[in-house]
């Protein structure tokens, strides 16, 4: 635990990466979006890639630790060779069937039947650093008996949990959802928690 806290403190002042494009990386299938805390994933030939773009290093560290726990049966030990070669902050796994990598606020996991490191290099090489503002959350406003959703123009995907959609060519709700999640093209995600009148607390996203 002390080592984890030291790592977080040591990286707190490092500039953030913008993200990793959800489309356009050779070999990756169309993205499958999950939640703002779990990231998005994609299929690759003979394997899968899961990507998380965090708002800070601490969140990426936490995500990486969860992936290590998830893959514990494969015993993902520290991969010093890959770290030295790529310049990432941390990497775990043999680089053959598994590699879990963190570079500042971005973390990703590659599972493959023999070339995890090759795909990790491709993913890491796709990291984008451009001066764009943080992604603003989706908004929801009441319009008569229904609710309308607003979001920034750069959003490429929106999902929600719960609620009831209204018959309309645009996304409208007759009953509020528990939460909304939006994604931009760099893989950044933001959750908007909502509360219906009969709820004491906002719903918690299901991982």
N, C-alpha and C positions, 0 to 999 in steps of 0.2 A: 504493500500500500504506500509506504514512504517513497519507494522508487517511482511509482505512478504519479504521486503528487509532485515529485521533483521534476519529472518529465513535463508535466503540465505547466509548471511554473517557468521552466527553462524555455518553453516554446511560446509563451503567452504573447510576447512582443513581436513574433515573426509575422510578416505580412501574409494575408490570406490569398490562396489561389481562388480564381473565379469559379472554376468547375471543370467538368469533363463533358464534352458534347454527348447528348443522348442519341444522336444520329450522326452518321457519316464516318464512323470508325470502321475501317475495313474488317470484315469477318463477323461483326456483331449483328445479331438480329434486331428487329424493332424492340425498343425498350418496353419493359413491363414495370410499371410504377407501383410501388408499395406504399409506405408511409414516410413522413418527413423524418422519422427516427430510424427507419430501416434502409432507406435508399431505393435504388432501382436496379434491376438486373436484366441480363441479356444472355441469350444462348450464343455459343460459339461452336465451331465444328469440334465435336467430341468433348464438349465441356460447357461451363457456364461462368459468367462474370457477374459479380455483385458490386455496386458502386455506391459510396456514400459521400456526399458533399456537405460538410458540416459548417455551421456558422462560426466555428472556432476550433482550435486544436483540441481542446478538452473533449468536445463531442466526438471528434474523429478517434481519439484515443479510446474513449468508452466503447464506440462501435467496434473497433478493432479487438478489444478485449472480449466482447460478446462473441465475435466470430471465432476467436481462439477457443472459447469455452464450447461453442457449438461444434467445433472440429477436434475436440479434445482426444477422440479415439485415434486420430492420425498423428498425435503428439507433435504439433507444430512448434519446433524449436527455433530460436533466433537464427536467421540466415545472414551471417556476417558478410559472406561473399557478395550477395545481392545488394546489400546496403552499401558496401564499398564501391561496387560497380555503378550503381544507379544514383547514389547520393540521396536516397530517401531517408526519412527519419528512422523507420523501423520496417522489418520484414520478417515474417515467420512462415515456416514450411520448407519442404525440400526442393521446391522449384520444379518438381517433376509432376506430381499430382495435385499439389496445393501450394499456394503462395498468398499470404495475407500481408498487405502493404499499407503503410501510412506515410504520406508526404504532407506535412503541416495539417491543414484542415480537411484533407481528402484521404479517404481510405477505400480500399477495394480488395476483393478476394477473387482469386481465380482457381477454379477446380477443373482439372483436365486429366486426360488419360496418359499424358507423357510430356507435355510441353507447357506447363503452367508458367514458367519463367518467360518464355517467348511471348506469350499473350500479356503477361504483366508488363513487359517492356513496351508493348504497343499501347496499352492503356495508360501507362505512366507518361509516355511520350505525347499523349493527346491532351494532357492538362493544359488549360487555358488560363492565361494571366492578362486580363484586360480591365481597364478602369470602368467598371459598371457599378451602379448603386446596388445596395441590397434589394432583394426581391420583397416587394410590399405584399402583405397578406390580402386574401380575398375579402370582400365586404358583402354584406347582405342587408337589404333594406326592405321594409314593408311597403307593399303597393296594394292597398285595399285589403282583400282577404288573402293575399299571397305575398311571397317574398321573392325579390329579384337578386341576382348575384352579379357583383362587379369584380373585376380583377385587372391587373396590369396587362398591357398589350403583349408583352413578351411571353406570356403563359402559353405553354404547349400542351398541357394536360391538366384537367381538373377532376377530382374524385370527391365523393362524399360518403358519409356513413349515416344510415338512418334517414328519417324524414320521409316525405311523400312529395314526389314531383307533380306539378300541375300540367294539364294538357296545354302545351304551348310549343312553338318552334324554337323558342329560347328557353334556357334553363330557368325554371321558376319552381318554387315550392309552395304547396298548400299547407304543409307541416314542416317546421324547421328540422333540418338534419342535426345530428350530434356535432359534426365537424366537417369542414371543407379542407381539402389539400390541393394546392396548386404547385405546378412545376414549370421551370423555364428550360430553355434549350441547353443550359450548362449543367443541368442535373440538380439545381438548387430547389428546395421544397420548403414551403411554409404552411403550417396548419392554422386554421382559424377555428377556435373552439366556440361553440354556440350553446345557448341554454334556452330550453323551452320553459314556459311558465310553471310547469309542474316538476321541474328539476331543481334540486338544491345546488348541485354542482354541475359544471360542464362535463360532458362525457369524455372518457379517456380513450384515445385511439387504440385499436386492437393491433398488436404488432404482427 
